[in-house]
Structures are given as structure tokens and as C-alpha cells.
Amino acid sequence: MSEELDDAKKQLTAWKEASIRVSKRQSYTVNGRSITFANTAEIKDMITYWRSEVNRLTRGGIRVRRVKFID
């Protein structure tokens, strides 16, 4: 699971860096070639997703809050 957690942390870091790049400039052109970054909504969704994955893996999986026994 450690490898999975490391991968999730790397993804979260990469999407945070993408957010910073997009906040500075949405697209640019160099030597006639144009590059457009992902839209901010997609980046926000991915940051939320990977943050929840890191939290889930850090906690060690599913947490049980309540158990109800039925006779």
C-alpha cells in the first residue's frame, strides 16, 4: 500500500503544480506552436480526488463508524 500512497501523493502534487501553471497563464504560443492547459474545473476536481485518495490511503482504508447488531 505504500507504493499506492506514494503514487497518489505524486498525482496530488502534479495537479497542484498544474493549478499554479494555469493560474499564471491559460495558454501560450512558442514558434507558432500553441499549448493550452487543462481547464480549472478539471484541475480542481482532480485535486479533490487525489487529496481524498491520499487521505484514504493514509487512514489505512475504510473506517467503520457504527455497527448495529440485528437479532
C-alpha positions as CSV (number, residue, x, y, z in Angstrom):
1,M,0.0,0.0,0.0
2,S,3.0,2.3,0.5
3,E,3.6,2.4,-3.2
4,E,0.0,3.2,-3.9
5,L,0.1,6.1,-1.3
6,D,3.3,7.4,-2.9
7,D,1.7,7.4,-6.3
8,A,-1.4,9.2,-5.0
9,K,0.9,11.9,-3.4
10,K,2.8,12.3,-6.7
11,Q,-0.5,12.8,-8.6
12,L,-1.8,15.3,-6.0
13,T,1.5,17.3,-6.3
14,A,1.4,17.2,-10.1
15,W,-2.2,18.5,-10.1
16,K,-1.4,21.3,-7.6
17,E,1.5,22.3,-9.9
18,A,-0.8,22.3,-12.9
19,S,-3.1,24.6,-10.9
20,I,-0.3,27.0,-10.3
21,R,0.7,27.0,-14.0
22,V,-2.8,27.6,-15.2
23,S,-3.3,30.4,-12.7
24,K,-0.3,32.2,-14.3
25,R,-1.3,31.6,-17.9
26,Q,-4.1,29.5,-19.6
27,S,-2.2,29.0,-22.9
28,Y,0.9,30.2,-24.7
29,T,2.5,30.1,-28.2
30,V,6.1,29.4,-29.0
31,N,7.5,29.3,-32.6
32,G,4.0,29.0,-34.0
33,R,3.0,26.1,-31.7
34,S,0.2,26.7,-29.3
35,I,-0.2,24.9,-25.9
36,T,-3.4,25.1,-23.9
37,F,-3.5,23.8,-20.3
38,A,-6.4,21.9,-18.8
39,N,-9.4,23.9,-17.6
40,T,-9.5,25.0,-14.0
41,A,-12.7,23.0,-13.2
42,E,-10.9,19.7,-14.3
43,I,-7.9,20.6,-12.2
44,K,-10.0,21.4,-9.2
45,D,-11.8,18.0,-9.5
46,M,-8.6,16.1,-9.8
47,I,-7.0,17.9,-6.8
48,T,-10.1,17.0,-4.8
49,Y,-10.0,13.4,-6.0
50,W,-6.3,12.8,-5.3
51,R,-6.5,14.6,-1.9
52,S,-9.3,12.2,-0.9
53,E,-7.2,9.2,-2.1
54,V,-4.2,10.3,-0.1
55,N,-6.4,10.7,3.0
56,R,-8.0,7.3,2.4
57,L,-4.7,5.6,2.0
58,T,-3.1,7.4,5.0
59,R,-6.0,6.3,7.2
60,G,-5.5,2.7,6.0
61,G,-8.7,2.1,4.2
62,I,-12.3,2.0,5.2
63,R,-13.3,3.2,8.7
64,V,-16.3,1.8,10.4
65,R,-18.2,4.4,12.4
66,R,-21.1,2.4,13.8
67,V,-22.0,-1.3,14.0
68,K,-25.6,-2.3,14.5
69,F,-26.4,-5.8,15.5
70,I,-29.7,-7.2,14.4
71,D,-31.3,-10.2,16.2
